[in-house]
Amino acid sequence: MNGFVGVIEQKIMPFANKLGNQRHMVAIRKGIIATMPLTIVGSFFTILLNIPIESVAAIIEPYREVLDVPFRYTVGLLALYATFGIATSLARSYKLDTLTVSIVATMAFLVTAAPPLRVFEGVEGVIDAGRYMNIANLGSGSLFGSIVTAILTVEIYRFFIEKKITIKMPDGVPPEVSNSFTALIPGAVILVFFWVIRHMLGFDLNGFLSNLLMPLKGVLAGNSLFGGLLTVFLICFFWVLGIHGPAIMGPVIRPFWDMSIAENMEAFQAGTSAQNLPNIFTEQFLQWFIWIGGAGTTFALVVLFMFSKSKYLKKLGQLSFLPGLFNINEPMIFGAPIVMNPVLAIPFIGAPLITTTISYFATISGLVPRMAARLGFAMPAPIAAWMSTDWSIMAAILVIFNFVLTLGIYYPFFKVFEKQQLQKEAEEIAQEMAAEASAATIVEAK
């Protein structure tokens, strides 16, 4: 194990450190991490709305729309908040006016991602005639668009500042006022730039990026191991890039997923045994056997974090335990972070590929039945797998086996990442002690 960790440190870490310290990568990472409090709070409301107990669900049902609001304004607007955070971090690295640049970037993202929709004839009790903004366009599905928009905004703004193409106010004008006038020309150019692209030329940046990253439909339509592995790889790979994997893959693969589980349910109702149902790679197969704790099987990483020597990782693991138990892993993806993190990205992608292969052969061998039911995603995986496969105890055992295996896969990468984090924490403590010693020396000198 130590030899494998050494290989990671010697072969992977030099490239990882170079990539991780790149200015734009740092800005993306910091900007997304800044949204972590929102994702944690929003995750708990998701759990509340998906408690798989009929009596509790009946009590919640009359208040569902109200209880859904916190989620919509936290995780549901993730890309909007990320735009502000990324722009702030990148602008700070260039020593620009961070507040002004971040506001301009947020405006640019809204212009790009959420064009107002005009409703000419409203529906009584539902919507009135007028102009509306679809906030669904501001969620994690547009995260990659927010990254590009934030970076472009900061770079355009920096160009105007460095070339001194600004309105300069006389000396003595308060900085707040001076900064506002300085931002007029670059802010106007940025607004017009994104407005022309989106509204005059009709170019949808988010749609373009989605289409650019969209895999071929025919490759994912089958029921083969290759198709399942490709789906798992792409979802995890997009998450590593900071893109909501299911949001990108959904338009392509979800119709086939829905068709597959419907065929399985119909066959099961007609008397076919769960072992002989027609489809293996349903969404539920991935949900319960592979996504234990969320995409990337991150519940294993949550458990490792909980016992970490690093204070930050231990606290993050504790905070992420309950959401992870119910398959919500945004706190881990954006909090560790796994996004743009070459060390954790390897097991995040690799572990699900291994467990997918194992689960596939366990299924075709008849050891584990196929999915015969469709349950809400916010359920602990062993219980959901047990229920979904006609109460097969082997399905629950497979989930536990995959989880233990994933612990072993994550462990060496976790130790490398923990070592990095401990070094950072030690440096911070040393800096604090040096600052305190310096302050004490000054006091004694006086």
TAFENTA-V376536 format. One line per field, one symbol per residue. ss: DSSP state (H for helix, E for strand, - for the rest). phi: phi as a letter, one per 30 degrees, with the letter a starting at -180 (. if undefined). burial: 1 if it has 24 or more other ideal C-beta (glycine too) atoms within 12 Angstrom, else 0. Layout:
BEGIN
ss: ???
phi: ???
burial: ???
END
This chain:
BEGIN
ss: -HHHHHHHHHHHHHHHHHHH--HHHHHHHHHHH--HHHHHHHHHHHHHH----HHHHHHHH--HHHHHHHHH--HHHHHHHHHHHHHHHHHHH----HHHHHHHHHHHHHHHH---EEE---E---E--EEE--HHHH-HHHHHHHHHHHHHHHHHHHHHHH------------HHHHHHHHHHHHHHHHHHHHHHHHHH----HHHHHHHHH---HHHH----HHHHHHHHHHHHHHHH----HHHHHHHHHHHHHHHHHHHHHHHHH----HHH------HHHHHHHH--------HHHHHHHH----HHHHHHHHHHHHHHH----HHHHHH------HHHHHHHHHHHHHHHHHHHHHHH----------------HHHHHHHH----HHHHHHHHHHHHHHHHHHHHHHHHHHHHHHHHHHHHHHHHHHHHHHHHHHHHH-
phi: .dddddddddccdeddddddcdeddddddddddddeeddddddddddedbddbeddddddedcedddddeddccddceddddeddddddddddcicddddddddddddddddcbddcccdbdceicacdlcbcddddcdddcddddddddddddddddeddddhcbcccddjdeedddddddddddddddededddddccdidcddddddddcddddddcddcddeddddddddddddeddjcdeddddeeccdededddddddddddddjddddcddbcddddeddcdcddjkeihddddeddddcddddddddddddcddeddcicbeeddccdcdehceddddddddeddddddddddddddidbdcdcbbcdddbeeddddeddchidddddddddddddddedddeddddddddddddddddddddddddddddddddddd
burial: 00000001000110010001000111111111111101111111111111110000000000000000011101111111111111111111110111011111111111111110000000000000000000101111111111111111111111011000010000000000001001101110111011001100000011001100101000011010001111111111111111111111110110011001111110010000011011111111111111111111111111111101010110011011111111111111111111111111111111111111111101110001111111111111111111111101011101111110111111111111111110000000000000000000000000
END
